[in-house]
Amino acid sequence: MGKRKSRTKPAPNKRMDKLDAVFCCPFCNHGSSVECRIDMKNLIGEASCRICLESFSTTATALTEPIDIYSEWIDECERVNNLEDDGA
């Protein structure tokens, strides 16, 4: 006599939380005012603040997300601030 086959439970699908698309402005510190847009046709990513009208644009790839554009903007701001501190 053979054993009964045991059924294995399917693994639960891991749901990925969506990343933010609106962020806090590094210039005016107004929350949820920076919107990031990605133009895949021209491969350009742009982040702009609705309040103080500051903007930043960078190159984009197929894997670029809005958080990547915002992070590059923050990194560029820090780099410019460090250059000003060293020069002064």
DSSP file (Angstrom, degrees, kcal/mol; ACC not computed):
  #  RESIDUE AA STRUCTURE BP1 BP2  ACC     N-H-->O    O-->H-N    N-H-->O    O-->H-N    TCO  KAPPA ALPHA  PHI   PSI    X-CA   Y-CA   Z-CA
    1    1 A M              0   0    0      0, 0.0     2,-0.2     0, 0.0     0, 0.0   0.000 360.0 360.0 360.0 141.6    0.0    0.0    0.0
    2    2 A G        -     0   0    0      1,-0.1     2,-0.1     3,-0.0     3,-0.0  -0.599 360.0-107.7 -99.0 160.4    1.2    3.5   -0.9
    3    3 A K        -     0   0    0     -2,-0.2     2,-0.3     1,-0.1    -1,-0.1  -0.435  36.9-103.6 -79.1 157.4    1.0    6.7    1.2
    4    4 A R        -     0   0    0     -2,-0.1     2,-0.3     1,-0.1    -1,-0.1  -0.598  39.5-109.4 -77.7 144.6   -1.3    9.5    0.3
    5    5 A K        -     0   0    0     -2,-0.3     2,-0.3    -3,-0.0    -1,-0.1  -0.580  29.4-135.4 -75.9 132.4    0.3   12.4   -1.4
    6    6 A S        -     0   0    0     -2,-0.3     2,-0.5     1,-0.0    -1,-0.0  -0.685  15.6-127.8 -87.8 141.6    0.5   15.5    0.8
    7    7 A R        -     0   0    0     -2,-0.3     2,-0.4     1,-0.0    -1,-0.0  -0.738  17.3-140.6 -89.1 132.7   -0.5   18.8   -0.7
    8    8 A T        -     0   0    0     -2,-0.5     3,-0.0     1,-0.0    -1,-0.0  -0.759  18.8-121.2 -91.7 138.2    2.0   21.5   -0.3
    9    9 A K        -     0   0    0     -2,-0.4     2,-0.1     1,-0.1    -1,-0.0  -0.577  31.6-111.4 -75.8 136.8    0.7   25.0    0.3
   10   10 A P        -     0   0    0      0, 0.0    -1,-0.1     0, 0.0     3,-0.1  -0.416  37.8-101.9 -67.7 145.2    1.6   27.5   -2.3
   11   11 A A        -     0   0    0      1,-0.1     2,-0.1    -2,-0.1     3,-0.0  -0.415  40.8-107.7 -66.4 137.9    4.0   30.2   -1.1
   12   12 A P        -     0   0    0      0, 0.0     2,-0.3     0, 0.0    -1,-0.1  -0.423  35.2-109.6 -68.1 141.9    2.3   33.5   -0.3
   13   13 A N        -     0   0    0     -2,-0.1     2,-0.6     1,-0.1     0, 0.0  -0.548  27.1-130.4 -72.7 129.9    3.1   36.2   -2.8
   14   14 A K        -     0   0    0     -2,-0.3     2,-0.5    -3,-0.0    -1,-0.1  -0.723  21.0-145.8 -83.1 121.4    5.3   38.9   -1.4
   15   15 A R        -     0   0    0     -2,-0.6     2,-0.5     1,-0.0    -1,-0.0  -0.770   6.1-141.7 -93.0 126.6    3.7   42.2   -2.1
   16   16 A M        -     0   0    0     -2,-0.5     2,-0.2     1,-0.0     3,-0.0  -0.733  17.4-126.8 -87.1 130.3    6.0   45.1   -2.7
   17   17 A D        -     0   0    0     -2,-0.5     2,-0.2     1,-0.1    -1,-0.0  -0.513  30.5-108.2 -72.7 143.3    5.0   48.4   -1.3
   18   18 A K        -     0   0    0     -2,-0.2     2,-0.2     1,-0.1    -1,-0.1  -0.472  31.9-122.0 -72.4 142.7    4.9   51.3   -3.8
   19   19 A L        -     0   0    0     -2,-0.2    -1,-0.1     1,-0.1    -3,-0.0  -0.489  34.5 -93.2 -81.2 155.3    7.6   53.9   -3.5
   20   20 A D        -     0   0    0     -2,-0.2    47,-0.2     1,-0.1    -1,-0.1  -0.280  28.8-171.2 -66.1 153.0    6.7   57.5   -3.0
   21   21 A A  S    S+     0   0    0      1,-0.2    15,-1.3    45,-0.1     2,-0.4   0.438  72.1  58.8-120.3  -9.5    6.4   59.8   -6.0
   22   22 A V  E     +A   35   0A   0     13,-0.2     2,-0.2    11,-0.0    13,-0.2  -0.969  67.8 175.5-123.1 141.6    6.1   63.1   -4.1
   23   23 A F  E     -A   34   0A   0     11,-2.0    11,-2.4    -2,-0.4    10,-1.4  -0.750  35.7 -81.3-137.4 176.6    8.8   64.4   -1.6
   24   24 A C        -     0   0    0     -2,-0.2     7,-0.2     8,-0.2     5,-0.0  -0.674  48.8-114.9 -84.5 137.0    9.9   67.2    0.6
   25   25 A C     >  -     0   0    0      5,-1.7     4,-1.2    -2,-0.3    -1,-0.1  -0.542  12.6-148.3 -74.6 132.8   11.6   70.1   -1.1
   26   26 A P  T  4 S+     0   0    0      0, 0.0    -1,-0.1     0, 0.0    -2,-0.0   0.657  95.5  43.3 -74.7 -13.9   15.3   70.6   -0.1
   27   27 A F  T  4 S+     0   0    0      3,-0.1    -2,-0.0    27,-0.0    -3,-0.0   0.886 128.8  19.8 -97.0 -49.5   15.0   74.4   -0.6
   28   28 A C  T  4 S-     0   0    0      2,-0.1     3,-0.1     0, 0.0    -1,-0.0   0.498  89.6-136.6-101.8  -4.2   11.7   75.4    1.0
   29   29 A N     <  +     0   0    0     -4,-1.2     2,-0.6     1,-0.2    -5,-0.1   0.729  48.2 153.8  56.0  25.6   11.2   72.3    3.2
   30   30 A H    >   -     0   0    0      1,-0.0    -5,-1.7    -7,-0.0     3,-0.9  -0.762  44.4-123.1 -85.4 123.2    7.6   72.2    2.2
   31   31 A G  T 3  S+     0   0    0     -2,-0.6    -7,-0.2     1,-0.2    -8,-0.1  -0.356  84.7   6.7 -69.3 144.3    6.3   68.6    2.5
   32   32 A S  T 3  S+     0   0    0      1,-0.1    -1,-0.2   -10,-0.1    -8,-0.2   0.813  94.6 112.9  57.0  37.6    4.8   66.8   -0.4
   33   33 A S    <   +     0   0    0    -10,-1.4    17,-2.2    -3,-0.9     2,-0.6   0.581  49.8  85.0-111.2 -13.7    5.6   69.6   -2.9
   34   34 A V  E     -AB  23  49A   0    -11,-2.4   -11,-2.0    15,-0.2     2,-0.4  -0.809  57.7-169.0 -95.8 122.6    8.3   67.9   -5.1
   35   35 A E  E     -AB  22  48A   0     13,-2.5    13,-2.2    -2,-0.6     2,-0.5  -0.896   8.1-150.4-108.5 138.7    6.9   65.9   -8.0
   36   36 A C  E     - B   0  47A   0    -15,-1.3     2,-0.4    -2,-0.4    11,-0.2  -0.930  13.8-176.0-111.8 131.3    9.1   63.6  -10.0
   37   37 A R  E     - B   0  46A   0      9,-3.1     9,-3.2    -2,-0.5     2,-0.5  -0.961  10.9-155.3-125.4 143.9    8.3   62.8  -13.7
   38   38 A I  E     - B   0  45A   0     -2,-0.4     2,-0.9     7,-0.2     7,-0.2  -0.977   1.7-161.0-122.4 122.1   10.1   60.5  -16.0
   39   39 A D  E  >> - B   0  44A   0      5,-3.4     5,-1.9    -2,-0.5     4,-0.9  -0.858   8.9-178.0-101.0  99.5   10.1   61.0  -19.8
   40   40 A M  T  45S+     0   0    0     -2,-0.9    -1,-0.2     1,-0.2     5,-0.1   0.741  77.4  62.9 -73.0 -22.0   11.0   57.6  -21.2
   41   41 A K  T  45S+     0   0    0      1,-0.2    -1,-0.2    -3,-0.1    -2,-0.0   0.927 119.8  23.8 -67.1 -44.1   10.9   58.9  -24.8
   42   42 A N  T  45S-     0   0    0     -3,-0.2    -2,-0.2     2,-0.2    -1,-0.2   0.397 105.8-123.7-101.2   1.2   13.7   61.4  -24.2
   43   43 A L  T  <5 +     0   0    0     -4,-0.9    17,-1.8     1,-0.2     2,-0.4   0.915  63.5 138.6  55.2  49.5   15.2   59.5  -21.3
   44   44 A I  E   < -BC  39  59A   0     -5,-1.9    -5,-3.4    15,-0.3     2,-0.4  -0.987  38.5-161.1-125.8 133.3   15.0   62.5  -18.9
   45   45 A G  E     -BC  38  58A   0     13,-3.1    13,-2.6    -2,-0.4     2,-0.4  -0.948  13.6-170.8-111.0 134.0   13.9   62.5  -15.3
   46   46 A E  E     -BC  37  57A   0     -9,-3.2    -9,-3.1    -2,-0.4     2,-0.4  -0.983  13.1-169.9-131.1 135.3   12.7   65.8  -13.7
   47   47 A A  E     +BC  36  56A   0      9,-3.1     9,-2.5    -2,-0.4     2,-0.3  -0.989  17.5 172.9-119.4 129.5   12.0   66.7  -10.2
   48   48 A S  E     -BC  35  55A   0    -13,-2.2   -13,-2.5    -2,-0.4     2,-0.4  -0.997  27.9-130.3-141.9 145.3   10.3   70.1   -9.5
   49   49 A C  E  >  -B   34   0A   0      5,-2.8     4,-0.7    -2,-0.3   -15,-0.2  -0.765   6.5-155.0 -93.2 133.9    8.8   71.9   -6.5
   50   50 A R  T  4 S+     0   0    0    -17,-2.2    -1,-0.1    -2,-0.4   -16,-0.1   0.722  91.3  45.9 -78.0 -21.2    5.3   73.3   -6.9
   51   51 A I  T  4 S+     0   0    0    -18,-0.1    -1,-0.1   -21,-0.1   -17,-0.0   0.952 127.1  18.9 -88.6 -58.7    5.9   75.9   -4.1
   52   52 A C  T  4 S-     0   0    0      2,-0.1    -2,-0.1   -22,-0.1    -1,-0.1   0.471  94.8-129.5 -96.6  -1.8    9.3   77.5   -4.8
   53   53 A L     <  +     0   0    0     -4,-0.7     2,-0.2     1,-0.2    -3,-0.1   0.668  52.9 151.4  63.7  20.8    9.5   76.4   -8.5
   54   54 A E        -     0   0    0     -6,-0.0    -5,-2.8     2,-0.0     2,-0.3  -0.545  22.4-174.0 -74.4 148.6   13.0   74.9   -8.1
   55   55 A S  E     -C   48   0A   0     -7,-0.2     2,-0.3    -2,-0.2    -7,-0.2  -0.967  18.9-166.9-145.2 161.8   13.7   72.0  -10.5
   56   56 A F  E     -C   47   0A   0     -9,-2.5    -9,-3.1    -2,-0.3     2,-0.4  -0.988   7.4-169.4-147.0 136.8   16.3   69.4  -11.3
   57   57 A S  E     +C   46   0A   0     -2,-0.3     2,-0.3   -11,-0.2   -11,-0.2  -0.972  10.7 164.5-132.2 149.9   16.7   67.2  -14.3
   58   58 A T  E     -C   45   0A   0    -13,-2.6   -13,-3.1    -2,-0.4     2,-0.2  -0.914  43.1 -78.2-150.3 170.8   18.9   64.2  -15.0
   59   59 A T  E     -C   44   0A   0     -2,-0.3     2,-0.3   -15,-0.2   -15,-0.3  -0.500  45.7-155.4 -76.7 149.6   19.2   61.3  -17.4
   60   60 A A        -     0   0    0    -17,-1.8     2,-0.2    -2,-0.2   -22,-0.0  -0.882   8.4-162.6-125.2 156.0   17.0   58.3  -16.9
   61   61 A T    >   -     0   0    0     -2,-0.3     3,-1.1     4,-0.0   -18,-0.0  -0.678  44.6 -90.3-123.3-178.0   17.1   54.7  -17.7
   62   62 A A  T 3  S+     0   0    0      1,-0.2   -22,-0.0    -2,-0.2    -2,-0.0   0.750 127.2  49.4 -66.7 -22.8   14.5   51.9  -17.9
   63   63 A L  T 3  S+     0   0    0      2,-0.1    -1,-0.2     0, 0.0     2,-0.1   0.443  82.7 121.3 -96.3  -0.9   15.1   51.1  -14.3
   64   64 A T    <   -     0   0    0     -3,-1.1    -4,-0.1     4,-0.1   -26,-0.0  -0.423  40.5-170.3 -70.1 135.1   14.9   54.7  -13.0
   65   65 A E    >>  -     0   0    0     -2,-0.1     4,-1.3     1,-0.1     3,-0.9  -0.791  38.0-104.6-116.6 162.6   12.3   55.3  -10.3
   66   66 A P  H 3> S+     0   0    0      0, 0.0     4,-2.2     0, 0.0     5,-0.2   0.851 120.2  58.3 -57.5 -34.9   11.1   58.7   -8.9
   67   67 A I  H 3> S+     0   0    0      1,-0.2     4,-2.4   -47,-0.2     5,-0.1   0.828 101.4  56.5 -65.0 -29.9   13.1   58.1   -5.7
   68   68 A D  H <> S+     0   0    0     -3,-0.9     4,-2.1     2,-0.2    -1,-0.2   0.907 107.6  47.2 -66.3 -41.8   16.2   57.8   -7.7
   69   69 A I  H  X S+     0   0    0     -4,-1.3     4,-1.9     2,-0.2    -2,-0.2   0.923 113.4  47.9 -65.6 -44.6   15.7   61.2   -9.3
   70   70 A Y  H  X S+     0   0    0     -4,-2.2     4,-2.4     1,-0.2    -2,-0.2   0.906 110.8  51.8 -63.3 -41.7   15.0   62.8   -5.9
   71   71 A S  H  X S+     0   0    0     -4,-2.4     4,-2.5     1,-0.2    -1,-0.2   0.892 108.5  50.7 -63.1 -40.2   18.1   61.1   -4.4
   72   72 A E  H  X S+     0   0    0     -4,-2.1     4,-2.4     2,-0.2    -1,-0.2   0.880 109.3  52.0 -64.6 -37.0   20.3   62.4   -7.2
   73   73 A W  H  X S+     0   0    0     -4,-1.9     4,-2.3     2,-0.2    -2,-0.2   0.929 110.8  46.7 -64.1 -45.8   18.9   65.9   -6.5
   74   74 A I  H  X S+     0   0    0     -4,-2.4     4,-2.2     2,-0.2    -2,-0.2   0.915 112.6  50.2 -62.5 -43.1   19.7   65.7   -2.8
   75   75 A D  H  X S+     0   0    0     -4,-2.5     4,-2.3     1,-0.2    -2,-0.2   0.898 110.5  49.8 -62.1 -40.9   23.2   64.4   -3.6
   76   76 A E  H  X S+     0   0    0     -4,-2.4     4,-2.4     2,-0.2    -1,-0.2   0.894 109.3  51.6 -66.2 -39.5   23.8   67.2   -6.0
   77   77 A C  H  X S+     0   0    0     -4,-2.3     4,-2.3     2,-0.2    -2,-0.2   0.919 111.6  47.2 -61.4 -43.7   22.6   69.8   -3.5
   78   78 A E  H  X S+     0   0    0     -4,-2.2     4,-2.2     2,-0.2    -2,-0.2   0.890 110.9  51.9 -64.9 -39.4   25.0   68.4   -0.9
   79   79 A R  H  X S+     0   0    0     -4,-2.3     4,-1.8     2,-0.2    -2,-0.2   0.919 111.3  46.4 -64.4 -43.4   27.9   68.3   -3.3
   80   80 A V  H  X S+     0   0    0     -4,-2.4     4,-2.1     1,-0.2    -2,-0.2   0.896 111.7  51.6 -66.1 -40.7   27.3   72.0   -4.2
   81   81 A N  H  X S+     0   0    0     -4,-2.3     4,-2.0     1,-0.2    -1,-0.2   0.879 109.2  50.5 -64.2 -37.6   27.1   73.0   -0.6
   82   82 A N  H  X S+     0   0    0     -4,-2.2     4,-2.0     2,-0.2    -1,-0.2   0.871 109.0  51.5 -68.5 -36.3   30.4   71.2    0.2
   83   83 A L  H  X S+     0   0    0     -4,-1.8     4,-1.9     2,-0.2    -2,-0.2   0.894 110.2  49.2 -66.7 -38.9   32.1   73.0   -2.7
   84   84 A E  H  X S+     0   0    0     -4,-2.1     4,-1.6     1,-0.2    -2,-0.2   0.893 110.6  50.6 -66.8 -38.6   30.9   76.4   -1.4
   85   85 A D  H  < S+     0   0    0     -4,-2.0    -2,-0.2     1,-0.2    -1,-0.2   0.889 111.9  47.2 -66.0 -39.1   32.1   75.5    2.2
   86   86 A D  H  < S+     0   0    0     -4,-2.0    -1,-0.2     1,-0.2    -2,-0.2   0.850 113.8  47.9 -70.7 -34.5   35.5   74.6    0.9
   87   87 A G  H  <        0   0    0     -4,-1.9    -1,-0.2     1,-0.2    -2,-0.2   0.754 360.0 360.0 -78.2 -25.4   35.8   77.7   -1.3
   88   88 A A     <        0   0    0     -4,-1.6    -1,-0.2    -5,-0.1    -2,-0.2   0.474 360.0 360.0 -84.0 360.0   34.7   80.2    1.4
